[in-house]
Amino acid sequence: MRGGNELNDGWLPGDWTSKSAWLESAHRAARVLRQQVAQATPQQLRQALEVASRLNPGPWGGDFHEVDFGDWKGAEVTWKEHREGTVVWVHGGAFAFGSPRVYRAAAVHLAKNTRCRVLMPTYRLAPEHTYPDAHDDVCRALEEIRATFGEVVVVGDSAGANLVLGSLARLHEQGARNPFRAVALLSPWCDLRPSAKSVVRNTVAHSPFDCEDSMEYSHNYLGEHPSDDPLVCPLVNGDFRHLPPVYLEWAEDEFLTPDIEVLRDQMEKSGVSLTVRTESQAVHGWQVLPDLLPEAKRSSVALGGWIRGQLGLSEMTD
């Protein structure tokens, strides 16, 4: 039988007045419940996120409708019919879940803060679809959107940022030269290897997932494909000279921080025009909830201003 101290270790905060300690305890409980009790499958998590997203359509004035352009499908989001420019947002979700509907509220906020249309392509999800399906879908969508709408800023978060970096590297290999105006990477998942610094350090105090989750979802998508392929692990090559200006955002205490810091250093060494923004404390994926989290609202406003600057649009006054 476990002793009282063992039972409380990590579950109840040592300092009952510490917000940080409560967050750490809550995240540990969530990880254990998900991994060992509920043992939720990717499909179950996917369904739960889809249902929850219906409760948060975003602020009034946003318009969301699904689109099918033949070569790519997804959604277009606008704010009061403003279409001053074009932004593409490739959603995250560990390659296994997420969709334009899940990101609807965040996309409405970004449309409001940029006065641009926000296009969100869908892509095939793991484990039903493994590499290179998602990368193929995103690369094809980016090519078609660029050909249709001209000057475009691309946004990707978490696994979506991985898909963006892999697609841009592939387009560069095919001879494309700076096909996009700028790229924003939000908490990018940029190292899928078992040797990734994030996996080795496993900093999970304020993380709803840990190294086991990272390796599970990486394997679900990669299957037998090598995790050190530069198209799925951008840190392997480390040469980003082909990229346009980059906006890089992460939380200093999130699980992926060690890898993102390597990415930042490699981009600086490559001479990328780099804008860095961090939050001192935030849960991975916080940018998706601007209606609920003040840090997400700050992120959306900051990103919106940067995007308008990259597209040469005037500063908004309202």
Protein Blocks (a to p, Z undefined) as FASTA:
>chain_A
ZZfklmmgokacfblkbmklmmmmmmmmmmmmmmmmnopafklmmmmmmmmmmmmnbjeh
iacddddehjagcddddeehiafbccddddehehmgccfklmmmmmmmmmmmnopacddd
dddddfkbccfklmmmmmmmmmmmmmmnopaddddehjlmmmmmmmmmmmmmnopahkbf
bdcdehiafbfbfklmklmnopaklacbdfklmmmmmmmmnmmacfkbfklmmmlnopak
lpccddddddfkbmklmmmmmmmmmmmmnopacdddddfbdcehklmmmmlmmklmmmmm
mmmmmmmmmnopacdfZZ
